[in-house]
Amino acid sequence: MEEVVMNGRMCIVSRRSLEADLLVRFVAAPDGRLVPDLKRRLPGRGAHVEARREVVELAVKRRIFSRALKQDVSGLETLADDLDALLVRSALGSLGLARKAGQIVTGSAKVDAALRTGKAAASLHASDAAPDGVRKLDGARHAGEVSGRARPTPMFRLLGADEMSLALGGENVVHAAILPGSAGMALVKRLEALSAYRGEKAGRDGESPPDS
């Protein structure tokens, strides 16, 4: 028997009821263009799809959106890429807010210390960071967990160094630690959403995701 999700929404592809955070709502703009509604605030009839790229692409391939919204829609050719870009912008916006809240530390030495002492809620490395630097800091993350001073935390490699640097107002930022707090945890949530959409697993329990 399928588990019933309280306050869930039905994915138009799988027809399964899922928690809202696992779905993306889509609406048709006045010109008929299909747009993702990440904040679920846009007016009009909505269609929910599981927030994974392969599912969005399947919805496009099977022409499910028009049936669900009961109208012709456009913009399907670039929909999966558009949603990825939107999730990246959301993550970068949260990265900037976390910086303003003082819930981000950068620089290898500070990131190393935060990971070893259990002060970090997650680590963030540029997707184009040197593998050696990532391995050293992931070793610090693992050491903190083994020592008992740090709980298992996710490690993300989703954003480029240029993107991170611009969002953080610095030059050549390739490594960062996310600290606990409302802004920091909101950032972790955005990164997890982007990771899930791309089908990438955030490293946990001393495991690292594959090098980009």
Short mmCIF file of the C-alpha atoms (twelve columns), coordinates in Angstrom:
data_MODEL
# 
_entry.id   MODEL 
# 
loop_
_atom_site.group_PDB 
_atom_site.id 
_atom_site.type_symbol 
_atom_site.label_atom_id 
_atom_site.label_alt_id 
_atom_site.label_comp_id 
_atom_site.label_asym_id 
_atom_site.label_seq_id 
_atom_site.Cartn_x 
_atom_site.Cartn_y 
_atom_site.Cartn_z 
_atom_site.pdbx_PDB_model_num 
ATOM 1   C CA . MET A 1   0.000  0.000  0.000   1 
ATOM 2   C CA . GLU A 2   1.370  3.428  -0.956  1 
ATOM 3   C CA . GLU A 3   2.181  5.689  1.958   1 
ATOM 4   C CA . VAL A 4   -0.076 8.706  2.246   1 
ATOM 5   C CA . VAL A 5   1.825  11.985 2.558   1 
ATOM 6   C CA . MET A 6   0.068  14.543 4.715   1 
ATOM 7   C CA . ASN A 7   -0.285 17.921 2.982   1 
ATOM 8   C CA . GLY A 8   1.439  16.450 -0.072  1 
ATOM 9   C CA . ARG A 9   0.957  17.192 -3.755  1 
ATOM 10  C CA . MET A 10  0.675  14.773 -6.633  1 
ATOM 11  C CA . CYS A 11  3.463  14.568 -9.214  1 
ATOM 12  C CA . ILE A 12  1.846  14.688 -12.660 1 
ATOM 13  C CA . VAL A 13  4.416  12.177 -13.967 1 
ATOM 14  C CA . SER A 14  4.458  9.425  -11.339 1 
ATOM 15  C CA . ARG A 15  0.994  10.236 -9.924  1 
ATOM 16  C CA . ARG A 16  2.495  9.790  -6.454  1 
ATOM 17  C CA . SER A 17  1.792  12.108 -3.545  1 
ATOM 18  C CA . LEU A 18  5.034  13.698 -2.336  1 
ATOM 19  C CA . GLU A 19  6.045  16.308 0.205   1 
ATOM 20  C CA . ALA A 20  5.978  19.830 -1.190  1 
ATOM 21  C CA . ASP A 21  9.755  20.255 -0.801  1 
ATOM 22  C CA . LEU A 22  10.300 17.341 -3.182  1 
ATOM 23  C CA . LEU A 23  8.250  18.939 -5.939  1 
ATOM 24  C CA . VAL A 24  8.429  21.937 -8.228  1 
ATOM 25  C CA . ARG A 25  5.253  23.789 -9.141  1 
ATOM 26  C CA . PHE A 26  4.892  24.950 -12.753 1 
ATOM 27  C CA . VAL A 27  2.423  27.509 -14.072 1 
ATOM 28  C CA . ALA A 28  1.664  28.974 -17.477 1 
ATOM 29  C CA . ALA A 29  2.517  32.649 -17.859 1 
ATOM 30  C CA . PRO A 30  -0.009 34.921 -19.601 1 
ATOM 31  C CA . ASP A 31  1.835  34.366 -22.900 1 
ATOM 32  C CA . GLY A 32  1.581  30.588 -22.462 1 
ATOM 33  C CA . ARG A 33  5.204  30.056 -21.544 1 
ATOM 34  C CA . LEU A 34  5.705  27.414 -18.843 1 
ATOM 35  C CA . VAL A 35  7.629  28.737 -15.837 1 
ATOM 36  C CA . PRO A 36  8.830  27.114 -12.597 1 
ATOM 37  C CA . ASP A 37  7.283  28.609 -9.455  1 
ATOM 38  C CA . LEU A 38  9.847  27.774 -6.762  1 
ATOM 39  C CA . LYS A 39  8.099  29.848 -4.107  1 
ATOM 40  C CA . ARG A 40  4.649  28.500 -5.037  1 
ATOM 41  C CA . ARG A 41  3.168  31.992 -5.138  1 
ATOM 42  C CA . LEU A 42  2.323  32.615 -8.776  1 
ATOM 43  C CA . PRO A 43  -1.380 32.776 -9.611  1 
ATOM 44  C CA . GLY A 44  -3.174 30.295 -11.802 1 
ATOM 45  C CA . ARG A 45  -3.506 26.573 -12.145 1 
ATOM 46  C CA . GLY A 46  -0.335 24.727 -11.151 1 
ATOM 47  C CA . ALA A 47  1.205  21.400 -12.094 1 
ATOM 48  C CA . HIS A 48  3.616  19.697 -9.684  1 
ATOM 49  C CA . VAL A 49  6.564  17.592 -10.805 1 
ATOM 50  C CA . GLU A 50  9.131  15.768 -8.707  1 
ATOM 51  C CA . ALA A 51  12.180 18.040 -8.447  1 
ATOM 52  C CA . ARG A 52  14.556 15.842 -10.422 1 
ATOM 53  C CA . ARG A 53  15.815 16.727 -13.879 1 
ATOM 54  C CA . GLU A 54  15.017 13.324 -15.347 1 
ATOM 55  C CA . VAL A 55  11.403 13.586 -14.208 1 
ATOM 56  C CA . VAL A 56  11.019 17.098 -15.641 1 
ATOM 57  C CA . GLU A 57  12.467 15.885 -18.939 1 
ATOM 58  C CA . LEU A 58  10.044 12.939 -18.921 1 
ATOM 59  C CA . ALA A 59  7.111  15.293 -18.392 1 
ATOM 60  C CA . VAL A 60  8.240  17.290 -21.420 1 
ATOM 61  C CA . LYS A 61  8.791  14.182 -23.545 1 
ATOM 62  C CA . ARG A 62  5.336  12.807 -22.727 1 
ATOM 63  C CA . ARG A 63  3.662  16.207 -23.208 1 
ATOM 64  C CA . ILE A 64  2.096  15.978 -19.782 1 
ATOM 65  C CA . PHE A 65  2.161  19.683 -18.924 1 
ATOM 66  C CA . SER A 66  -0.443 20.728 -21.484 1 
ATOM 67  C CA . ARG A 67  -2.843 18.040 -20.269 1 
ATOM 68  C CA . ALA A 68  -2.303 18.904 -16.604 1 
ATOM 69  C CA . LEU A 69  -2.744 22.648 -17.156 1 
ATOM 70  C CA . LYS A 70  -5.506 22.182 -19.757 1 
ATOM 71  C CA . GLN A 71  -3.854 24.539 -22.238 1 
ATOM 72  C CA . ASP A 72  -1.041 24.688 -24.765 1 
ATOM 73  C CA . VAL A 73  2.288  25.753 -23.270 1 
ATOM 74  C CA . SER A 74  5.617  26.817 -24.735 1 
ATOM 75  C CA . GLY A 75  9.198  26.978 -23.509 1 
ATOM 76  C CA . LEU A 76  9.465  23.223 -23.066 1 
ATOM 77  C CA . GLU A 77  12.677 22.816 -25.065 1 
ATOM 78  C CA . THR A 78  14.766 24.648 -22.470 1 
ATOM 79  C CA . LEU A 79  12.651 23.917 -19.395 1 
ATOM 80  C CA . ALA A 80  15.070 21.507 -17.686 1 
ATOM 81  C CA . ASP A 81  18.007 23.887 -18.219 1 
ATOM 82  C CA . ASP A 82  15.947 26.888 -17.158 1 
ATOM 83  C CA . LEU A 83  15.025 25.177 -13.894 1 
ATOM 84  C CA . ASP A 84  18.650 24.240 -13.226 1 
ATOM 85  C CA . ALA A 85  19.680 27.869 -13.735 1 
ATOM 86  C CA . LEU A 86  16.878 29.033 -11.447 1 
ATOM 87  C CA . LEU A 87  17.992 26.633 -8.698  1 
ATOM 88  C CA . VAL A 88  21.576 27.895 -9.097  1 
ATOM 89  C CA . ARG A 89  20.416 31.509 -8.738  1 
ATOM 90  C CA . SER A 90  18.435 30.569 -5.647  1 
ATOM 91  C CA . ALA A 91  21.498 28.896 -4.109  1 
ATOM 92  C CA . LEU A 92  23.733 31.857 -4.942  1 
ATOM 93  C CA . GLY A 93  21.224 34.260 -3.421  1 
ATOM 94  C CA . SER A 94  21.184 32.203 -0.231  1 
ATOM 95  C CA . LEU A 95  24.985 32.119 -0.278  1 
ATOM 96  C CA . GLY A 96  25.085 35.901 -0.273  1 
ATOM 97  C CA . LEU A 97  22.549 36.092 2.573   1 
ATOM 98  C CA . ALA A 98  24.554 33.588 4.616   1 
ATOM 99  C CA . ARG A 99  27.651 35.743 4.138   1 
ATOM 100 C CA . LYS A 100 25.817 38.843 5.372   1 
ATOM 101 C CA . ALA A 101 24.599 36.862 8.404   1 
ATOM 102 C CA . GLY A 102 28.161 35.793 9.240   1 
ATOM 103 C CA . GLN A 103 27.317 32.129 8.657   1 
ATOM 104 C CA . ILE A 104 29.992 31.468 6.018   1 
ATOM 105 C CA . VAL A 105 33.747 31.153 6.485   1 
ATOM 106 C CA . THR A 106 36.198 31.001 3.581   1 
ATOM 107 C CA . GLY A 107 39.843 30.197 3.142   1 
ATOM 108 C CA . SER A 108 41.405 26.778 3.581   1 
ATOM 109 C CA . ALA A 109 42.686 27.334 7.121   1 
ATOM 110 C CA . LYS A 110 39.375 28.629 8.492   1 
ATOM 111 C CA . VAL A 111 37.353 25.981 6.673   1 
ATOM 112 C CA . ASP A 112 39.699 23.270 7.992   1 
ATOM 113 C CA . ALA A 113 39.247 24.511 11.561  1 
ATOM 114 C CA . ALA A 114 35.465 24.726 11.265  1 
ATOM 115 C CA . LEU A 115 35.274 21.164 9.947   1 
ATOM 116 C CA . ARG A 116 37.619 19.689 12.565  1 
ATOM 117 C CA . THR A 117 35.915 21.369 15.517  1 
ATOM 118 C CA . GLY A 118 32.338 20.636 14.517  1 
ATOM 119 C CA . LYS A 119 31.403 24.263 13.896  1 
ATOM 120 C CA . ALA A 120 30.409 23.634 10.269  1 
ATOM 121 C CA . ALA A 121 26.953 22.534 9.170   1 
ATOM 122 C CA . ALA A 122 28.260 21.750 5.679   1 
ATOM 123 C CA . SER A 123 31.214 22.343 3.388   1 
ATOM 124 C CA . LEU A 124 31.108 23.897 -0.055  1 
ATOM 125 C CA . HIS A 125 33.837 23.560 -2.666  1 
ATOM 126 C CA . ALA A 126 33.908 25.045 -6.143  1 
ATOM 127 C CA . SER A 127 33.145 22.535 -8.857  1 
ATOM 128 C CA . ASP A 128 36.422 23.570 -10.511 1 
ATOM 129 C CA . ALA A 129 38.498 23.495 -7.318  1 
ATOM 130 C CA . ALA A 130 41.758 21.556 -7.400  1 
ATOM 131 C CA . PRO A 131 41.114 17.936 -6.347  1 
ATOM 132 C CA . ASP A 132 44.035 18.009 -3.888  1 
ATOM 133 C CA . GLY A 133 42.569 20.934 -1.966  1 
ATOM 134 C CA . VAL A 134 39.175 19.272 -1.808  1 
ATOM 135 C CA . ARG A 135 40.713 16.022 -0.557  1 
ATOM 136 C CA . LYS A 136 42.638 17.789 2.215   1 
ATOM 137 C CA . LEU A 137 39.568 19.598 3.509   1 
ATOM 138 C CA . ASP A 138 37.401 16.531 3.182   1 
ATOM 139 C CA . GLY A 139 40.033 14.776 5.274   1 
ATOM 140 C CA . ALA A 140 39.520 17.453 7.934   1 
ATOM 141 C CA . ARG A 141 35.776 16.853 7.753   1 
ATOM 142 C CA . HIS A 142 36.288 13.137 8.214   1 
ATOM 143 C CA . ALA A 143 38.759 13.697 11.077  1 
ATOM 144 C CA . GLY A 144 36.226 15.844 12.900  1 
ATOM 145 C CA . GLU A 145 33.577 13.171 12.552  1 
ATOM 146 C CA . VAL A 146 35.908 10.362 13.688  1 
ATOM 147 C CA . SER A 147 37.031 12.362 16.716  1 
ATOM 148 C CA . GLY A 148 33.425 12.866 17.789  1 
ATOM 149 C CA . ARG A 149 33.733 16.648 17.735  1 
ATOM 150 C CA . ALA A 150 31.734 16.943 14.516  1 
ATOM 151 C CA . ARG A 151 28.565 15.313 13.295  1 
ATOM 152 C CA . PRO A 152 28.356 13.935 9.745   1 
ATOM 153 C CA . THR A 153 27.811 16.882 7.433   1 
ATOM 154 C CA . PRO A 154 27.159 17.217 3.696   1 
ATOM 155 C CA . MET A 155 29.789 18.348 1.231   1 
ATOM 156 C CA . PHE A 156 28.735 20.096 -1.984  1 
ATOM 157 C CA . ARG A 157 30.500 20.725 -5.298  1 
ATOM 158 C CA . LEU A 158 27.809 22.393 -7.377  1 
ATOM 159 C CA . LEU A 159 28.917 25.971 -8.064  1 
ATOM 160 C CA . GLY A 160 31.881 27.339 -9.957  1 
ATOM 161 C CA . ALA A 161 34.604 29.419 -8.301  1 
ATOM 162 C CA . ASP A 162 33.529 32.528 -10.242 1 
ATOM 163 C CA . GLU A 163 29.931 32.104 -9.085  1 
ATOM 164 C CA . MET A 164 30.967 31.576 -5.453  1 
ATOM 165 C CA . SER A 165 33.388 34.496 -5.520  1 
ATOM 166 C CA . LEU A 166 30.790 36.882 -6.913  1 
ATOM 167 C CA . ALA A 167 28.147 35.820 -4.385  1 
ATOM 168 C CA . LEU A 168 30.607 36.140 -1.498  1 
ATOM 169 C CA . GLY A 169 32.079 39.445 -2.613  1 
ATOM 170 C CA . GLY A 170 35.604 38.071 -2.621  1 
ATOM 171 C CA . GLU A 171 38.300 37.023 -5.032  1 
ATOM 172 C CA . ASN A 172 38.943 33.425 -6.018  1 
ATOM 173 C CA . VAL A 173 36.771 31.757 -3.363  1 
ATOM 174 C CA . VAL A 174 37.000 27.989 -3.852  1 
ATOM 175 C CA . HIS A 175 36.369 26.584 -0.371  1 
ATOM 176 C CA . ALA A 176 33.783 27.549 2.252   1 
ATOM 177 C CA . ALA A 177 32.206 26.188 5.402   1 
ATOM 178 C CA . ILE A 178 28.553 26.862 6.135   1 
ATOM 179 C CA . LEU A 179 27.829 27.594 9.780   1 
ATOM 180 C CA . PRO A 180 24.608 26.805 11.678  1 
ATOM 181 C CA . GLY A 181 21.917 29.468 11.776  1 
ATOM 182 C CA . SER A 182 18.784 30.328 9.859   1 
ATOM 183 C CA . ALA A 183 20.628 31.740 6.845   1 
ATOM 184 C CA . GLY A 184 23.209 28.955 6.818   1 
ATOM 185 C CA . MET A 185 20.624 26.194 7.012   1 
ATOM 186 C CA . ALA A 186 18.513 27.889 4.321   1 
ATOM 187 C CA . LEU A 187 21.607 27.743 2.104   1 
ATOM 188 C CA . VAL A 188 22.090 24.039 2.875   1 
ATOM 189 C CA . LYS A 189 18.465 23.438 1.872   1 
ATOM 190 C CA . ARG A 190 18.960 25.240 -1.472  1 
ATOM 191 C CA . LEU A 191 22.135 23.267 -2.178  1 
ATOM 192 C CA . GLU A 192 20.406 19.999 -1.337  1 
ATOM 193 C CA . ALA A 193 17.605 20.899 -3.757  1 
ATOM 194 C CA . LEU A 194 20.091 21.618 -6.547  1 
ATOM 195 C CA . SER A 195 22.013 18.426 -5.774  1 
ATOM 196 C CA . ALA A 196 18.837 16.342 -5.841  1 
ATOM 197 C CA . TYR A 197 17.699 17.924 -9.101  1 
ATOM 198 C CA . ARG A 198 20.982 17.052 -10.777 1 
ATOM 199 C CA . GLY A 199 20.979 13.552 -9.326  1 
ATOM 200 C CA . GLU A 200 24.187 14.186 -7.414  1 
ATOM 201 C CA . LYS A 201 24.714 12.868 -3.905  1 
ATOM 202 C CA . ALA A 202 26.161 15.231 -1.313  1 
ATOM 203 C CA . GLY A 203 29.071 13.569 0.484   1 
ATOM 204 C CA . ARG A 204 28.201 12.454 4.010   1 
ATOM 205 C CA . ASP A 205 29.725 10.268 6.686   1 
ATOM 206 C CA . GLY A 206 33.225 10.782 5.372   1 
ATOM 207 C CA . GLU A 207 32.264 9.988  1.765   1 
ATOM 208 C CA . SER A 208 32.995 12.434 -1.020  1 
ATOM 209 C CA . PRO A 209 30.964 12.936 -4.161  1 
ATOM 210 C CA . PRO A 210 32.823 12.255 -7.413  1 
ATOM 211 C CA . ASP A 211 35.204 14.906 -8.672  1 
ATOM 212 C CA . SER A 212 33.574 17.141 -11.254 1 
# 
